[in-house]
Amino acid sequence: MKTYSGWGESHQTLDQYLQIGDIVDQEMADYFVNVLPPIFMSGLLVQIGEPVNDVAGRSTFATLRRNSARQWVYAGNCYCGESAQPLSA
């Protein structure tokens, strides 16, 4: 499990620290909610409110999704409201 405190200790960017499929702790999920107002948030998905990149003319956002065990999983940089990275990302 990747942790918020581990990220701070790593001195890496979010994209360097997290890999798609990494399970994250609740503190990391709280960061996604609290760093900026989320661009999208539901019980199954949360996306940081600042775009990371532009793919095919659409912004992408750092994304967490819930798995079947209700754990938060890093999904990469996805379009608003989606939990799969665009193919050209």
Contact map, one row per residue, 1 for C-alpha under 8 A:
11100000000000000000011110000000000000000000000000000000000000000000000000000000000000000
11110110000000000100011110000000000000000000000000000000000000000000000000000000000000000
11111110000000000000000110110000000000000000000000000000000000000000000000000000000000000
01111111000000000000000110110010000000000000000000000000000000000000000000000000000000000
00111111100000000000000000000000000000000000000000000000000000000000000000000000000000000
01111111110000000000000000000000000000000000000000000000000000000000000000000000000000000
01111111111101001000000000000000000000000000000000000000000000000000000000000000000000000
00011111111100000000000000000000000000000000000000000000000000000000000000000000000000000
00001111111000000000000000000000000000000000000000000000000000000000000000000000000000000
00000111111100001000000000000000000000000000000000000000000000000000000000000000000000000
00000011111110000000000000000000000000000000000000000000000000000000000000000000000000000
00000011011111111000000000000000000000000000000000000000000000000000000000000000000000000
00000000001111111000000000000000000000000000000000000000000000000000000000000000000000000
00000010000111111100000000000000000000000000000000000000000000000000000000000000000000000
00000000000111111110000000000000000000000000000000000000000000000000000000010000000000000
00000000000111111110000000000000000000000000000000000000000000000000000000000000000000000
00000010010111111110000000000000000000000000000000000000000000000000000000000000000000000
01000000000001111111010000000000000000000000000000000000000000000000000001000000000000000
00000000000000111111110000000000000000000000000000000000000000000000000001010000000000000
00000000000000000111110000000000000000000000000000000000000000000000000011110000000000000
00000000000000000011111000000000000000000000000000000000000000000000000011100000000000000
11000000000000000111111100000000000000000000000000000000000000000000000011000000000000000
11000000000000000000111110000000000000000000000000000000000000000000001111000000000000000
11110000000000000000011111011000000000000000000000000000000000000000001111000000000000000
11110000000000000000001111111000000000000000000000000000000000000000000100000000000000000
00000000000000000000000111111100000000000000000000000000000000000000000100000000000000000
00110000000000000000000011111110000000000000000000000000000000000000000000000000000000000
00110000000000000000000111111111000000000000000000000000000000000000000000000000000000000
00000000000000000000000111111111100000000000000000000000000000010000000100000000000000000
00000000000000000000000001111111110000000000000000000000000000000000000000000000000000000
00010000000000000000000000111111111000000000000000000000000000000000000000000000000000000
00000000000000000000000000011111111101000000011100000000000000010000000000000000000000000
00000000000000000000000000001111111111001000011100000000000000000000000000000000000000000
00000000000000000000000000000111111111000000000000000000000000000000000000000000000000000
00000000000000000000000000000011111110000000000100000000000000000000000000000000000000000
00000000000000000000000000000001111111000000000111000000000000000000000000000000000000000
00000000000000000000000000000000111111100000000110000000000000000000000000000000000000000
00000000000000000000000000000001110111111000011110000000000000000000000000000000000000000
00000000000000000000000000000000000011111000011111000000000000000000000000000001000000000
00000000000000000000000000000000000001111100111110000000000000000000000000000001100000000
00000000000000000000000000000000100001111111111000000000000000000000000000000000100000000
00000000000000000000000000000000000000011111110000000000000000000000000000000000000000000
00000000000000000000000000000000000000001111110000000000000000000100000000000000000000000
00000000000000000000000000000000000000001111110000000000000000001100000000000000000000000
00000000000000000000000000000000000000011111111000000000000000111100000000000000101000000
00000000000000000000000000000001100001111111111100000000000000111000000000000000000000000
00000000000000000000000000000001100001111000111110000000000011110000000000000001100000000
00000000000000000000000000000001101111110000011111100000000011100000000000000000000000000
00000000000000000000000000000000000111110000001111100000000010000000000000000000000000000
00000000000000000000000000000000000100100000000111110000000010000000000000000000000000000
00000000000000000000000000000000000000000000000111111100001111000000000000000000000000000
00000000000000000000000000000000000000000000000001111100001111000000000000001000000000000
00000000000000000000000000000000000000000000000000111110001110000000000000001000000000000
00000000000000000000000000000000000000000000000000111111111100000000000000000000000000000
00000000000000000000000000000000000000000000000000001111111100000000000000000000000001011
00000000000000000000000000000000000000000000000000000111110000000000000000000000000000010
00000000000000000000000000000000000000000000000000000111111000000000000000000000000000000
00000000000000000000000000000000000000000000000000000111111100000000000000000010000000000
00000000000000000000000000000000000000000000000000111110111110000000000000000011000000000
00000000000000000000000000000000000000000000000000111110011111000000000000001111000000000
00000000000000000000000000000000000000000000001111111000001111100000000000011111000000000
00000000000000000000000000000000000000000000001100110000000111110000000000111100000000000
00000000000000000000000000000000000000000000111100000000000011111000000001111100001000000
00000000000000000000000000001001000000000000111000000000000001111100000111110000001000000
00000000000000000000000000000000000000000001110000000000000000111110000111100000001000000
00000000000000000000000000000000000000000011100000000000000000011111111110000000000000000
00000000000000000000000000000000000000000000000000000000000000001111111110000000000000000
00000000000000000000000000000000000000000000000000000000000000000111111000000000000000000
00000000000000000000000000000000000000000000000000000000000000000111111000000000000000000
00000000000000000000000000000000000000000000000000000000000000000111111100000000000000000
00000000000000000000001100000000000000000000000000000000000000000111111110000000000000000
00000000000000000000001111001000000000000000000000000000000000011110011111000000000000000
00000000000000000001111100000000000000000000000000000000000000011110001111100000000000000
00000000000000000111111100000000000000000000000000000000000000111000000111110000000000000
00000000000000000001100000000000000000000000000000000000000001111000000011111100001110000
00000000000000100011000000000000000000000000000000000000000011110000000001111100001110000
00000000000000000000000000000000000000000000000000011000000111100000000000111110000110001
00000000000000000000000000000000000000000000000000000000000111100000000000111111111111000
00000000000000000000000000000000000000000000000000000000011110000000000000001111111111000
00000000000000000000000000000000000000110000001000000000001110000000000000000111110000000
00000000000000000000000000000000000000011000101000000000000000000000000000000111111000000
00000000000000000000000000000000000000000000000000000000000000000000000000000111111100000
00000000000000000000000000000000000000000000100000000000000000111000000000110110111110000
00000000000000000000000000000000000000000000000000000000000000000000000000111110011111000
00000000000000000000000000000000000000000000000000000000000000000000000000111110001111101
00000000000000000000000000000000000000000000000000000010000000000000000000000110000111111
00000000000000000000000000000000000000000000000000000000000000000000000000000000000011111
00000000000000000000000000000000000000000000000000000011000000000000000000000000000001111
00000000000000000000000000000000000000000000000000000010000000000000000000001000000011111
